[in-house]
Amino acid sequence: MVRTKDPAIRSLLIDRAAQLLAAREPVTLRSLVAGTGVSTMAVYTYFGGMDGLWTAMRQEGFTRLAARLATVSPTRDPVRDLAALGAAYLANAMAGPDLYRVMFDAGFELEDAAAADDTLHHLVRTVERATAAGRFRDDVDPLELATQSWIIGHGLASLVATGPLPQPALAHGVPLLTALFTSAGDEPGRCRRSVERGWRL
């Protein structure tokens, strides 16, 4: 009889690995299962080994990010929505900084690369909405502007969630995004108000 895998155990081991990273402790088979009530064999059952665990952690990071971005409901103000997506990205990083760091470890392949790409496409679609609404110029490349917006968010997340800057530094996102979106054609005053409404951390 084949036993069904328990997704709760999979999540438990991923969270445990993130906790070890946060505590700056080595992630080994034994340290991973210590105090969890599961055996080291669970790492092989659920991930095929330690490399599989790291791959799963990367994927879980993007899964959680996608879930966080999905909480941003579109409004009549797509520029506000772009800022809100950036704020959601940062909130996700702040909630799990060590899992966030693993997300970008290209030493391990993703189980579903398309899921990671879709996080960027949230921004692309919102840029397209802003262009259609007349906030951005028609010649703005949605992918390029979305990527630039992501770079701002990722830079802040890396420096605050997993780096040396204090949390108040996240406020720099407002002038940075305002400058970016203004360069794409938005009116400065209106742009600043939209970004401030979306940048709720």
C-alpha positions in Angstrom: 0.0 0.0 0.0 1.4 3.4 -1.1 1.2 6.0 1.7 0.0 9.5 0.7 2.6 12.2 1.4 1.5 14.7 4.0 1.9 18.3 2.6 2.1 19.5 6.2 5.4 17.6 6.7 6.8 19.0 3.5 6.0 22.6 4.7 7.4 21.7 8.2 10.7 20.7 6.8 10.9 23.8 4.5 10.1 26.1 7.4 12.6 24.3 9.7 15.4 24.8 7.1 14.5 28.5 6.9 14.7 28.7 10.8 18.1 27.1 10.8 19.3 29.6 8.2 17.9 32.5 10.3 19.8 31.2 13.3 23.0 30.9 11.2 23.0 27.2 12.0 24.1 24.5 9.5 21.3 22.8 7.6 22.0 19.1 7.8 19.8 16.0 7.8 20.0 15.7 11.6 19.6 19.4 12.4 16.7 19.6 10.0 14.6 16.9 11.7 15.7 17.6 15.3 12.6 18.3 17.4 10.2 17.8 14.5 9.1 14.2 15.2 10.0 13.0 11.8 13.0 10.9 10.7 15.8 11.8 8.3 14.2 9.5 5.8 11.4 12.2 5.4 13.9 14.4 3.6 14.4 11.7 1.0 10.7 10.8 0.9 9.6 14.4 0.3 12.6 15.9 -1.5 14.8 13.1 -2.7 17.6 14.4 -0.6 19.1 17.7 0.5 19.5 19.2 -3.0 15.8 18.6 -3.5 15.1 20.4 -0.3 16.9 23.5 -1.5 15.1 23.3 -4.8 11.8 23.1 -3.0 12.7 26.0 -0.8 13.3 28.2 -3.9 10.0 27.1 -5.3 8.2 27.7 -2.0 9.6 31.2 -1.9 8.0 32.0 -5.3 4.8 30.2 -4.3 4.4 32.4 -1.2 5.3 35.5 -3.2 2.6 34.7 -5.8 0.1 34.3 -3.0 1.1 37.6 -1.5 0.9 39.4 -4.9 -2.6 37.9 -5.5 -3.9 39.8 -2.4 -3.4 43.1 -4.3 -6.8 43.7 -5.8 -6.8 45.9 -9.0 -8.3 49.4 -8.6 -9.1 52.2 -11.0 -5.6 53.5 -10.4 -3.0 51.2 -12.0 -0.1 53.3 -10.8 -1.3 52.9 -7.3 -1.6 49.2 -8.0 2.0 49.0 -9.3 3.2 50.5 -6.0 1.0 48.1 -4.0 2.6 45.2 -5.8 6.0 46.5 -4.9 4.9 46.9 -1.3 3.5 43.3 -1.3 6.8 42.1 -2.7 8.6 43.8 0.2 6.2 42.5 2.8 6.8 39.0 1.6 10.5 39.4 1.9 10.2 40.9 5.4 8.0 38.0 6.5 10.5 35.4 5.5 13.9 36.9 4.8 15.8 33.6 4.8 13.4 31.9 2.4 13.6 35.1 0.3 17.3 34.8 0.1 17.1 31.2 -1.0 14.7 32.1 -3.8 17.5 33.7 -5.8 20.1 31.0 -5.3 20.5 29.9 -9.0 22.6 27.0 -7.9 19.4 24.9 -7.7 16.8 24.6 -10.4 13.2 25.6 -9.8 10.6 22.9 -10.0 8.3 25.3 -11.9 10.2 28.2 -13.5 6.9 29.5 -15.1 5.6 30.2 -11.6 8.6 32.5 -10.9 8.1 34.2 -14.3 4.4 34.9 -13.4 5.4 37.1 -10.5 7.1 39.5 -12.9 4.0 39.2 -15.2 1.9 40.7 -12.5 3.8 43.9 -12.9 3.8 43.7 -16.7 0.1 43.4 -16.9 -0.3 46.3 -14.5 2.0 48.5 -16.6 -0.1 47.7 -19.6 -3.2 48.8 -17.7 -1.5 52.1 -16.8 -0.6 52.7 -20.4 -4.1 51.9 -21.6 -5.4 54.4 -18.9 -3.1 57.1 -20.4 -0.8 57.3 -17.4 2.2 56.1 -19.3 3.4 56.9 -22.8 2.4 54.5 -25.6 6.1 53.8 -26.4 6.8 52.5 -22.9 7.9 48.8 -23.0 5.8 47.1 -20.3 8.4 44.4 -19.6 11.2 46.9 -19.3 9.3 49.2 -17.0 8.1 46.2 -14.9 11.7 45.0 -14.6 12.9 48.4 -13.5 10.2 48.5 -10.9 11.2 45.0 -9.7 14.8 46.1 -9.5 13.8 48.9 -7.1 11.8 46.5 -4.9 14.4 43.8 -4.9 17.1 46.3 -4.1 15.2 47.5 -1.1 14.3 44.0 0.0 17.9 42.9 -0.2 19.2 45.9 1.7 16.5 45.8 4.4 15.1 42.3 4.8 18.4 40.5 4.3 20.9 43.3 4.6 22.3 46.2 6.6 19.7 49.0 6.3 17.0 49.6 8.9 13.3 49.2 8.0 12.6 53.0 7.7 14.8 52.8 4.6 11.8 51.2 2.8 10.3 54.7 2.6 12.8 55.4 -0.2 10.5 53.3 -2.4 8.1 56.2 -2.8 10.5 58.7 -4.4 12.2 56.0 -6.4 9.0 54.6 -7.9 7.6 58.1 -8.4 10.7 59.1 -10.4 10.5 55.9 -12.5 6.8 56.2 -13.3 7.2 59.9 -14.0 9.9 59.1 -16.5 7.4 56.8 -18.2 5.0 59.8 -18.7 2.9 60.1 -15.6 2.2 63.5 -14.2 4.5 64.1 -11.1 2.0 65.2 -8.5 -0.6 62.6 -9.5 2.1 60.0 -9.6 3.4 60.7 -6.2 -0.1 60.5 -4.7 -0.8 57.2 -6.4 2.5 55.7 -5.2 1.9 56.9 -1.7 -1.5 55.2 -1.6 -0.1 52.0 -2.9 3.1 51.9 -0.8 1.5 50.7 2.4 4.1 48.6 4.3 
